[in-house]
């Protein structure tokens, strides 16, 4: 399993965080996704044989939030 941390703008709305979580969870290979609204961070664990970081980024962007930085481990 691989991990990635994405930095976005802090969110004021719990609904926005849930929207991001749901969008990313739809991708095949996502083990877990956790959004920290006030910190503006999204932590993911995924099978990099099934899904790429680029696909995860695209799912986040589809929710209308831009990514400021990412760190994969």
Order of alpha helices (4+ residues) and beta strands (2+ residues): beta-alpha-beta-beta-alpha-beta
